[in-house]
Amino acid sequence: MSGRGGGPEEFRRKYGPWALVAGGSQGIGACLAAELAARGLNLLLVARRREALEASARELQGSAGVEVRTLCADLAVPSAAHTLQAAAAGLEIGLLVLNAAAAYTGLFLRS
């Protein structure tokens, strides 16, 4: 996302005040969340592991000065859509990052 025209004001005007990042506690999702926060977007971070989720939220609030809300949830369960909808109620979310994934088979399949 870095290096492309416009500053944080333009980015926020284009995408709105909030971004939802599923899988935003670690790895690629955390990096995307940090970039969005640096561009001035408030964040709703969703992840399964509470400790990593809260640590990521604290770091982003401190470094970027944006509002960060968290939802500890497993998006693979049938009720996840309702849980996510309730957590996002009242937020104007203009950007969605779906980066949550789980692989229970490991990195490689055996034949």
Phi and psi restraints in degrees (value plus and minus 20) as a CYANA .aco file:
   2 SER   PHI     -89.1   -49.1
   2 SER   PSI     134.3   174.3
   3 GLY   PHI      64.6   104.6
   3 GLY   PSI     -23.0    17.0
   4 ARG   PHI    -121.0   -81.0
   4 ARG   PSI     123.4   163.4
   5 GLY   PHI     -55.1   -15.1
   5 GLY   PSI     136.6   176.6
   6 GLY   PHI      57.3    97.3
   6 GLY   PSI     137.4   177.4
   7 GLY   PHI    -123.6   -83.6
   7 GLY   PSI    -189.0  -149.0
   8 PRO   PHI     -77.1   -37.1
   8 PRO   PSI     -55.7   -15.7
   9 GLU   PHI     -84.0   -44.0
   9 GLU   PSI     -64.4   -24.4
  10 GLU   PHI     -85.3   -45.3
  10 GLU   PSI     -61.7   -21.7
  11 PHE   PHI     -82.0   -42.0
  11 PHE   PSI     -64.9   -24.9
  12 ARG   PHI     -86.4   -46.4
  12 ARG   PSI     -58.0   -18.0
  13 ARG   PHI     -84.0   -44.0
  13 ARG   PSI     -58.2   -18.2
  14 LYS   PHI     -91.4   -51.4
  14 LYS   PSI     -62.9   -22.9
  15 TYR   PHI    -125.6   -85.6
  15 TYR   PSI     -26.4    13.6
  16 GLY   PHI      70.2   110.2
  16 GLY   PSI     159.9   199.9
  17 PRO   PHI    -100.2   -60.2
  17 PRO   PSI     -37.9     2.1
  18 TRP   PHI    -148.2  -108.2
  18 TRP   PSI     125.5   165.5
  19 ALA   PHI    -146.1  -106.1
  19 ALA   PSI     122.2   162.2
  20 LEU   PHI    -126.5   -86.5
  20 LEU   PSI     105.3   145.3
  21 VAL   PHI    -140.5  -100.5
  21 VAL   PSI      86.0   126.0
  22 ALA   PHI    -104.0   -64.0
  22 ALA   PSI     107.2   147.2
  23 GLY   PHI      64.8   104.8
  23 GLY   PSI       8.6    48.6
  24 GLY   PHI    -108.3   -68.3
  24 GLY   PSI      -6.5    33.5
  25 SER   PHI    -115.7   -75.7
  25 SER   PSI     -41.7    -1.7
  26 GLN   PHI    -169.4  -129.4
  26 GLN   PSI     144.0   184.0
  27 GLY   PHI      39.1    79.1
  27 GLY   PSI    -158.6  -118.6
  28 ILE   PHI     -79.1   -39.1
  28 ILE   PSI     -62.4   -22.4
  29 GLY   PHI     -81.1   -41.1
  29 GLY   PSI     -61.2   -21.2
  30 ALA   PHI     -86.7   -46.7
  30 ALA   PSI     -58.2   -18.2
  31 CYS   PHI     -85.5   -45.5
  31 CYS   PSI     -62.9   -22.9
  32 LEU   PHI     -83.7   -43.7
  32 LEU   PSI     -61.3   -21.3
  33 ALA   PHI     -81.6   -41.6
  33 ALA   PSI     -61.8   -21.8
  34 ALA   PHI     -83.3   -43.3
  34 ALA   PSI     -61.2   -21.2
  35 GLU   PHI     -85.9   -45.9
  35 GLU   PSI     -61.0   -21.0
  36 LEU   PHI     -85.6   -45.6
  36 LEU   PSI     -60.8   -20.8
  37 ALA   PHI     -84.1   -44.1
  37 ALA   PSI     -60.2   -20.2
  38 ALA   PHI     -83.1   -43.1
  38 ALA   PSI     -45.3    -5.3
  39 ARG   PHI    -112.1   -72.1
  39 ARG   PSI     -10.9    29.1
  40 GLY   PHI      72.1   112.1
  40 GLY   PSI     -13.2    26.8
  41 LEU   PHI    -105.7   -65.7
  41 LEU   PSI     116.6   156.6
  42 ASN   PHI     -92.7   -52.7
  42 ASN   PSI     135.1   175.1
  43 LEU   PHI    -147.7  -107.7
  43 LEU   PSI     120.7   160.7
  44 LEU   PHI    -131.5   -91.5
  44 LEU   PSI      87.2   127.2
  45 LEU   PHI    -115.5   -75.5
  45 LEU   PSI     114.9   154.9
  46 VAL   PHI    -144.8  -104.8
  46 VAL   PSI     110.8   150.8
  47 ALA   PHI    -181.2  -141.2
  47 ALA   PSI     146.4   186.4
  48 ARG   PHI    -104.6   -64.6
  48 ARG   PSI     -53.8   -13.8
  49 ARG   PHI    -115.2   -75.2
  49 ARG   PSI      90.1   130.1
  50 ARG   PHI     -78.8   -38.8
  50 ARG   PSI     -65.6   -25.6
  51 GLU   PHI     -80.8   -40.8
  51 GLU   PSI     -66.6   -26.6
  52 ALA   PHI     -86.1   -46.1
  52 ALA   PSI     -58.0   -18.0
  53 LEU   PHI     -83.3   -43.3
  53 LEU   PSI     -68.2   -28.2
  54 GLU   PHI     -87.2   -47.2
  54 GLU   PSI     -57.2   -17.2
  55 ALA   PHI     -84.1   -44.1
  55 ALA   PSI     -63.2   -23.2
  56 SER   PHI     -82.7   -42.7
  56 SER   PSI     -63.2   -23.2
  57 ALA   PHI     -82.2   -42.2
  57 ALA   PSI     -65.0   -25.0
  58 ARG   PHI     -81.0   -41.0
  58 ARG   PSI     -63.8   -23.8
  59 GLU   PHI     -82.1   -42.1
  59 GLU   PSI     -64.3   -24.3
  60 LEU   PHI     -89.1   -49.1
  60 LEU   PSI     -59.4   -19.4
  61 GLN   PHI     -83.0   -43.0
  61 GLN   PSI     -60.8   -20.8
  62 GLY   PHI     -91.8   -51.8
  62 GLY   PSI     -60.9   -20.9
  63 SER   PHI    -104.7   -64.7
  63 SER   PSI     -54.5   -14.5
  64 ALA   PHI    -126.7   -86.7
  64 ALA   PSI     -36.8     3.2
  65 GLY   PHI      48.5    88.5
  65 GLY   PSI       8.7    48.7
  66 VAL   PHI    -125.2   -85.2
  66 VAL   PSI     145.2   185.2
  67 GLU   PHI    -100.4   -60.4
  67 GLU   PSI     113.2   153.2
  68 VAL   PHI    -149.1  -109.1
  68 VAL   PSI     103.2   143.2
  69 ARG   PHI    -130.3   -90.3
  69 ARG   PSI     133.8   173.8
  70 THR   PHI    -147.0  -107.0
  70 THR   PSI     132.2   172.2
  71 LEU   PHI    -158.2  -118.2
  71 LEU   PSI      94.5   134.5
  72 CYS   PHI    -108.4   -68.4
  72 CYS   PSI      87.9   127.9
  73 ALA   PHI    -176.1  -136.1
  73 ALA   PSI     130.7   170.7
  74 ASP   PHI    -117.4   -77.4
  74 ASP   PSI      92.2   132.2
  75 LEU   PHI     -94.4   -54.4
  75 LEU   PSI     -23.2    16.8
  76 ALA   PHI    -106.1   -66.1
  76 ALA   PSI     -31.3     8.7
  77 VAL   PHI    -103.0   -63.0
  77 VAL   PSI     130.1   170.1
  78 PRO   PHI     -78.5   -38.5
  78 PRO   PSI     -50.1   -10.1
  79 SER   PHI    -105.1   -65.1
  79 SER   PSI     -17.5    22.5
  80 ALA   PHI     -79.8   -39.8
  80 ALA   PSI     -59.2   -19.2
  81 ALA   PHI     -80.9   -40.9
  81 ALA   PSI     -62.0   -22.0
  82 HIS   PHI     -88.3   -48.3
  82 HIS   PSI     -60.7   -20.7
  83 THR   PHI     -82.9   -42.9
  83 THR   PSI     -64.6   -24.6
  84 LEU   PHI     -84.9   -44.9
  84 LEU   PSI     -61.7   -21.7
  85 GLN   PHI     -82.1   -42.1
  85 GLN   PSI     -62.3   -22.3
  86 ALA   PHI     -85.0   -45.0
  86 ALA   PSI     -60.6   -20.6
  87 ALA   PHI     -87.8   -47.8
  87 ALA   PSI     -50.5   -10.5
  88 ALA   PHI    -112.3   -72.3
  88 ALA   PSI     -23.0    17.0
  89 ALA   PHI     -76.4   -36.4
  89 ALA   PSI     109.9   149.9
  90 GLY   PHI      65.9   105.9
  90 GLY   PSI     -25.6    14.4
  91 LEU   PHI    -116.6   -76.6
  91 LEU   PSI     118.6   158.6
  92 GLU   PHI    -111.5   -71.5
  92 GLU   PSI      69.7   109.7
  93 ILE   PHI    -111.7   -71.7
  93 ILE   PSI      98.8   138.8
  94 GLY   PHI    -130.6   -90.6
  94 GLY   PSI     -26.7    13.3
  95 LEU   PHI    -160.8  -120.8
  95 LEU   PSI     111.6   151.6
  96 LEU   PHI    -144.5  -104.5
  96 LEU   PSI     107.2   147.2
  97 VAL   PHI    -136.1   -96.1
  97 VAL   PSI      95.2   135.2
  98 LEU   PHI    -122.7   -82.7
  98 LEU   PSI      72.1   112.1
  99 ASN   PHI    -139.0   -99.0
  99 ASN   PSI     -11.8    28.2
 100 ALA   PHI    -101.1   -61.1
 100 ALA   PSI     115.1   155.1
 101 ALA   PHI    -179.0  -139.0
 101 ALA   PSI     134.9   174.9
 102 ALA   PHI    -163.0  -123.0
 102 ALA   PSI     114.6   154.6
 103 ALA   PHI    -140.1  -100.1
 103 ALA   PSI      89.7   129.7
 104 TYR   PHI    -107.1   -67.1
 104 TYR   PSI     -25.4    14.6
 105 THR   PHI    -117.1   -77.1
 105 THR   PSI     -26.6    13.4
 106 GLY   PHI      71.7   111.7
 106 GLY   PSI    -195.7  -155.7
 107 LEU   PHI     -96.9   -56.9
 107 LEU   PSI     -46.4    -6.4
 108 PHE   PHI    -148.8  -108.8
 108 PHE   PSI     122.2   162.2
 109 LEU   PHI    -114.1   -74.1
 109 LEU   PSI     122.9   162.9
 110 ARG   PHI    -115.3   -75.3
 110 ARG   PSI     123.1   163.1
